Amino acid sequence: MGIVGAFDVHRRQLTFDYLDTVTGEVKRGRILPADREHLRQWLARFAGQDYVHFGLEGCTGWRYVAEELAAAGITAHLAEPADTAALRGKKRHAKTDKTDSQHLRVHLAAGDLPECWIPPGHVQEARAVVRLYKDLVDERGAWHQRIAATLFHQGVPVSASMSTASGRAAVAGMQLSPAGRQAAETALRQIDRLTSELDPLRRQLDMLSRRQPGCRALRATQYGIGPVTSVAIWAELGDVRRFGNSGDVVRHTGLDITVYSSDGKRSAGHLSRQGPQLLRWALYEAAKSAARSAAPDHDYYTATRDRRTGGLATLSVARKLARRCYHTLRELGEEALQPAA
């Protein structure tokens, strides 16, 4: 057949293990340092061979390895980390880089390696931008919380949000200690800095969501999905045709309920949280719009809220949105993944 191998990816080195299926020879070693240039030079040994397959786990660093494999004409297989680890069974020996790469190579050769979808380059770029946006939003929110904590610690009531002009003006007249005022003013400067970074990013995502067919369809058909959430949902879901049905999409998001039951005893259900965190955040943010009276899911939301809680009602709407997004993108077919015009 050809070459079947695997990489264990780390910041300092790439540990490889590959099998020549014709001769039966197994070769192992390391590529130092772990960067594109040295990996590209190492892959040159497989030039001209028709059947070369390499596996690697979907952990930090997989992107450049998969891109270099594709550039060298080698088929890359991205393994799902949790499911791949489960194939080990009970721990019987020390876990090392060599055993990790061997483990991936053996299961790749056997054909039972649990694989992830490898997004095309423009989808990976969109993911990177929207994740950067989310990181900056989280950091700005943390500074808002720090201001509120400082004011509360010094016994000053918070009358308005620090994101409004009235709230900022109120800080100047508050009775704070010198250190407390320094902390509040420093936090406000950090919020301004982050806002200046967020504004152009939001415009960039808005432009992308208007020009990319999948994002545009989500914004047009799903109430509550806007410029940022449409890009996040589209980029994190990717090619929805790999899912068998909308239930698989809900499980992919991590919004499904898991329950442990044994011998008549049943624990309380909880979210699996196994999918992309950014995807759950985007669906939940979009589902919050169901609280508006004009939302198509408002009646469903209020009925669930009255029976349970507002948070659980929002989660229920988020699951419905995940199913609808699946059908919207699936109906577009190949067009859903096209780069922005």
KANOR-V16482 format. One record per residue. N is the residue number from 0. RES is the residue in one small letter. SS is DSSP state (alpha for helix, beta for strand, coil for the rest). OMEGA is omega in degrees with one decimal (none if undefined). Layout:
BEGIN
N,RES,SS,OMEGA  N,RES,SS,OMEGA
END
This chain:
BEGIN
0,m,coil,-177.4  1,g,coil,-176.1  2,i,beta,173.1  3,v,beta,-176.0  4,g,beta,-178.7  5,a,beta,175.8  6,f,beta,166.0  7,d,beta,-168.4  8,v,beta,173.5  9,h,coil,-178.5  10,r,coil,-174.5  11,r,coil,-176.5  12,q,beta,171.8  13,l,beta,177.9  14,t,beta,-177.2  15,f,beta,176.5  16,d,beta,-179.8  17,y,beta,-176.5  18,l,beta,170.4  19,d,beta,-173.7  20,t,coil,178.6  21,v,coil,-177.8  22,t,coil,-176.5  23,g,coil,-178.2  24,e,coil,177.5  25,v,beta,178.7  26,k,beta,-179.9  27,r,beta,178.1  28,g,beta,-178.3  29,r,beta,173.2  30,i,beta,-177.7  31,l,beta,-13.8  32,p,coil,-178.1  33,a,coil,176.9  34,d,coil,-176.0  35,r,alpha,-173.7  36,e,alpha,-177.7  37,h,alpha,176.3  38,l,alpha,-179.9  39,r,alpha,178.0  40,q,alpha,-178.9  41,w,alpha,-178.4  42,l,alpha,-179.0  43,a,alpha,179.9  44,r,alpha,-178.4  45,f,alpha,-178.7  46,a,coil,177.9  47,g,coil,178.4  48,q,coil,-174.1  49,d,coil,-172.9  50,y,coil,176.9  51,v,beta,-179.3  52,h,beta,177.2  53,f,beta,176.2  54,g,beta,175.3  55,l,beta,-178.9  56,e,beta,179.9  57,g,coil,178.9  58,c,coil,-179.1  59,t,coil,-179.5  60,g,coil,-175.9  61,w,alpha,-171.5  62,r,alpha,-175.0  63,y,alpha,177.6  64,v,alpha,179.5  65,a,alpha,179.6  66,e,alpha,179.0  67,e,alpha,175.7  68,l,alpha,179.5  69,a,alpha,179.3  70,a,alpha,179.1  71,a,coil,180.0  72,g,coil,-178.3  73,i,coil,180.0  74,t,beta,179.1  75,a,beta,177.5  76,h,beta,-177.9  77,l,beta,-175.8  78,a,beta,175.6  79,e,coil,-170.9  80,p,alpha,-175.6  81,a,alpha,-179.3  82,d,alpha,177.7  83,t,alpha,177.7  84,a,alpha,-179.6  85,a,alpha,179.2  86,l,coil,-179.6  87,r,coil,-175.0  88,g,coil,-179.9  89,k,coil,-178.6  90,k,coil,-178.2  91,r,coil,-179.7  92,h,coil,-178.5  93,a,coil,178.5  94,k,coil,-179.3  95,t,coil,177.8  96,d,alpha,-179.7  97,k,alpha,179.8  98,t,alpha,177.8  99,d,alpha,-179.6  100,s,alpha,177.4  101,q,alpha,179.2  102,h,alpha,178.9  103,l,alpha,-178.0  104,r,alpha,-179.1  105,v,alpha,-177.7  106,h,alpha,174.5  107,l,alpha,178.6  108,a,alpha,179.9  109,a,alpha,178.3  110,g,coil,-178.8  111,d,coil,178.5  112,l,coil,178.3  113,p,coil,-171.1  114,e,beta,173.1  115,c,beta,175.3  116,w,coil,177.6  117,i,coil,-176.7  118,p,coil,172.5  119,p,coil,-172.6  120,g,alpha,-176.3  121,h,alpha,176.2  122,v,alpha,177.5  123,q,alpha,177.8  124,e,alpha,178.2  125,a,alpha,176.7  126,r,alpha,-177.4  127,a,alpha,-178.1  128,v,alpha,-176.6  129,v,alpha,175.2  130,r,alpha,175.1  131,l,alpha,178.4  132,y,alpha,-179.4  133,k,alpha,178.6  134,d,alpha,180.0  135,l,alpha,177.0  136,v,alpha,178.9  137,d,alpha,-179.7  138,e,alpha,178.0  139,r,alpha,177.2  140,g,alpha,178.2  141,a,alpha,177.8  142,w,alpha,175.0  143,h,alpha,179.7  144,q,alpha,179.7  145,r,alpha,176.1  146,i,alpha,-179.6  147,a,alpha,179.2  148,a,alpha,179.4  149,t,alpha,-179.8  150,l,alpha,-179.9  151,f,alpha,-178.3  152,h,alpha,179.9  153,q,coil,174.0  154,g,coil,-179.2  155,v,coil,180.0  156,p,coil,177.5  157,v,coil,-175.5  158,s,coil,-177.5  159,a,coil,-179.6  160,s,coil,178.6  161,m,coil,177.9  162,s,coil,179.1  163,t,coil,179.9  164,a,alpha,-179.6  165,s,alpha,178.7  166,g,alpha,179.3  167,r,alpha,-179.9  168,a,alpha,-178.6  169,a,alpha,-178.7  170,v,alpha,-176.8  171,a,alpha,-178.5  172,g,coil,-178.7  173,m,coil,178.0  174,q,coil,-178.9  175,l,coil,172.6  176,s,coil,179.2  177,p,alpha,179.8  178,a,alpha,178.6  179,g,alpha,177.6  180,r,alpha,177.6  181,q,alpha,179.8  182,a,alpha,-178.8  183,a,alpha,-178.8  184,e,alpha,176.4  185,t,alpha,179.5  186,a,alpha,178.7  187,l,alpha,177.5  188,r,alpha,178.2  189,q,alpha,177.6  190,i,alpha,178.0  191,d,alpha,179.1  192,r,alpha,-178.9  193,l,alpha,178.1  194,t,alpha,178.2  195,s,alpha,175.9  196,e,alpha,-175.9  197,l,alpha,-175.4  198,d,alpha,177.9  199,p,alpha,176.9  200,l,alpha,178.9  201,r,alpha,177.1  202,r,alpha,178.1  203,q,alpha,179.1  204,l,alpha,177.9  205,d,alpha,178.2  206,m,alpha,178.9  207,l,alpha,-177.3  208,s,alpha,178.4  209,r,alpha,-173.9  210,r,alpha,179.6  211,q,coil,-173.1  212,p,alpha,-179.0  213,g,alpha,178.6  214,c,alpha,-178.9  215,r,alpha,179.0  216,a,alpha,179.2  217,l,alpha,179.5  218,r,alpha,-175.1  219,a,alpha,-171.7  220,t,alpha,-174.3  221,q,coil,-179.7  222,y,coil,177.6  223,g,coil,179.8  224,i,coil,-176.2  225,g,coil,-175.4  226,p,alpha,-177.8  227,v,alpha,-176.5  228,t,alpha,178.6  229,s,alpha,178.5  230,v,alpha,-179.4  231,a,alpha,-179.0  232,i,alpha,-178.9  233,w,alpha,-176.2  234,a,alpha,-177.1  235,e,alpha,175.9  236,l,alpha,178.5  237,g,coil,-179.2  238,d,coil,-175.4  239,v,alpha,179.7  240,r,alpha,177.0  241,r,alpha,176.8  242,f,coil,-179.1  243,g,coil,-179.1  244,n,coil,-177.2  245,s,alpha,176.2  246,g,alpha,176.7  247,d,alpha,179.1  248,v,alpha,178.2  249,v,alpha,177.4  250,r,alpha,178.8  251,h,alpha,-179.0  252,t,alpha,-175.5  253,g,coil,178.7  254,l,coil,179.5  255,d,coil,-177.9  256,i,beta,176.8  257,t,beta,-177.9  258,v,coil,175.3  259,y,coil,-178.8  260,s,beta,179.3  261,s,beta,175.2  262,d,coil,176.5  263,g,coil,179.3  264,k,beta,-174.9  265,r,beta,178.4  266,s,coil,178.0  267,a,coil,-179.0  268,g,coil,177.4  269,h,beta,179.6  270,l,beta,179.9  271,s,coil,-179.8  272,r,coil,-177.0  273,q,coil,-177.2  274,g,coil,-179.8  275,p,coil,-178.8  276,q,alpha,-179.6  277,l,alpha,179.3  278,l,alpha,177.6  279,r,alpha,179.5  280,w,alpha,-177.6  281,a,alpha,179.3  282,l,alpha,179.9  283,y,alpha,178.4  284,e,alpha,178.5  285,a,alpha,-178.6  286,a,alpha,177.7  287,k,alpha,-179.4  288,s,alpha,179.3  289,a,alpha,177.5  290,a,alpha,178.3  291,r,coil,-177.1  292,s,coil,-179.2  293,a,coil,-177.2  294,a,coil,178.5  295,p,coil,179.9  296,d,coil,-174.6  297,h,alpha,-179.8  298,d,alpha,178.1  299,y,alpha,-179.5  300,y,alpha,-177.2  301,t,alpha,179.0  302,a,alpha,179.1  303,t,alpha,178.8  304,r,alpha,-179.5  305,d,alpha,-179.9  306,r,alpha,-178.2  307,r,coil,177.8  308,t,coil,178.8  309,g,alpha,179.5  310,g,alpha,179.0  311,l,alpha,176.6  312,a,alpha,178.3  313,t,alpha,177.3  314,l,alpha,179.3  315,s,alpha,177.4  316,v,alpha,178.9  317,a,alpha,177.2  318,r,alpha,177.3  319,k,alpha,178.0  320,l,alpha,179.3  321,a,alpha,178.9  322,r,alpha,-179.8  323,r,alpha,178.2  324,c,alpha,177.7  325,y,alpha,-178.0  326,h,alpha,179.3  327,t,alpha,-179.1  328,l,alpha,-179.6  329,r,alpha,179.2  330,e,alpha,178.5  331,l,alpha,179.2  332,g,alpha,-178.2  333,e,alpha,-176.1  334,e,alpha,-176.1  335,a,alpha,-176.3  336,l,alpha,-178.6  337,q,coil,175.7  338,p,coil,178.7  339,a,coil,-178.4  340,a,coil,none
END
